[in-house]
Amino acid sequence: VNTSITTLNVAHNNLGRVGIDVLAEALQVNTSVTDLNVADNSLGPDGMADLGEALEVNTSITTLNVAHNNLGRVGIDVLAEALQVNTSVTDLNVADNSLGPDGMADLGEAL
């Protein structure tokens, strides 16, 4: 496991569910990445579920950018659940994910 990389930017790479699943598995054991940008990767709710599992155990990520990923209410709800467990994320970008008022309410409860 690499212990020197602190910033990982894989934005705009069309990772989708398969790519984010591989990344999420790595993040469950990585303790050096503090800044993660997965913006614009078509994660959707399923990809967010994979990343959410990693966030529940990862304690090093402080900055998380999941903007432009078509998360919708379901994906945001998954993120909100992960953030209720994760106490390390201090900077969060969820721009352009069609949260709607209900998704924002779910996210607000986690904050």
C-alpha positions in Angstrom: 0.0 0.0 0.0 1.4 3.4 -1.0 1.8 5.7 1.9 3.1 8.8 0.2 0.2 9.9 -2.1 -2.0 12.4 -0.3 -4.0 13.9 -3.2 -5.7 11.7 -5.7 -7.6 13.3 -8.6 -9.3 10.9 -10.9 -12.0 13.4 -12.1 -13.4 13.2 -15.6 -12.3 9.6 -16.2 -15.6 7.7 -16.8 -14.8 5.3 -13.9 -18.4 4.2 -13.5 -19.3 1.5 -11.1 -16.5 -0.9 -11.9 -13.7 1.7 -11.6 -15.0 3.2 -8.4 -15.4 -0.3 -6.9 -11.7 -0.9 -7.4 -10.8 2.5 -6.0 -13.1 2.0 -3.0 -11.5 -1.3 -2.1 -8.1 0.4 -2.1 -9.4 3.3 0.0 -10.6 0.9 2.7 -6.9 0.2 3.6 -5.2 3.4 2.4 -4.3 5.8 5.2 -2.4 8.5 3.3 -4.9 9.9 0.8 -6.5 13.0 2.4 -7.8 14.7 -0.8 -10.0 12.7 -3.1 -11.6 14.0 -6.3 -13.9 11.6 -8.2 -16.0 14.3 -9.9 -17.7 13.7 -13.2 -17.2 9.9 -13.3 -20.8 8.7 -13.8 -20.9 7.0 -10.4 -24.6 7.0 -9.9 -26.2 5.6 -6.7 -24.5 2.2 -7.0 -21.0 3.7 -7.4 -21.7 6.0 -4.4 -22.7 2.9 -2.4 -19.2 1.4 -3.1 -17.5 4.6 -2.2 -19.7 5.0 0.9 -18.5 1.7 2.2 -14.9 2.9 1.9 -15.8 6.2 3.6 -17.3 4.3 6.6 -13.9 2.8 7.4 -11.4 5.3 5.9 -10.3 7.9 8.5 -7.7 9.8 6.4 -9.9 11.5 3.7 -10.6 15.1 4.7 -11.6 16.6 1.3 -14.1 14.8 -0.9 -15.3 15.9 -4.3 -18.2 13.8 -5.8 -19.6 16.6 -8.0 -21.3 15.8 -11.3 -21.9 12.1 -10.7 -25.7 11.7 -11.2 -26.1 10.6 -7.6 -29.6 11.8 -7.2 -31.5 11.3 -4.0 -30.6 7.7 -3.6 -26.8 8.3 -4.0 -26.9 11.3 -1.7 -28.8 9.3 0.9 -26.0 6.7 0.7 -23.4 9.4 1.1 -25.3 10.9 4.1 -25.3 7.5 5.8 -21.5 7.1 5.3 -20.9 10.6 6.6 -22.8 9.8 9.8 -20.1 7.2 10.5 -17.1 9.0 8.9 -15.7 11.8 11.1 -12.7 12.8 9.0 -14.3 14.5 5.9 -14.3 18.3 6.5 -14.6 19.6 2.9 -17.3 18.2 0.7 -18.4 19.1 -2.8 -21.7 17.5 -4.1 -22.4 20.1 -6.8 -24.6 19.1 -9.8 -26.0 15.9 -8.5 -29.8 16.6 -8.6 -30.2 16.5 -4.8 -33.5 18.1 -4.7 -35.0 19.2 -1.4 -35.4 15.7 0.0 -31.7 14.8 -0.8 -30.6 18.0 0.7 -32.6 17.2 3.8 -30.9 13.8 4.1 -27.5 15.4 3.6 -28.4 18.1 6.2 -29.2 15.5 8.8 -25.8 13.9 8.3 -24.1 17.3 8.8 
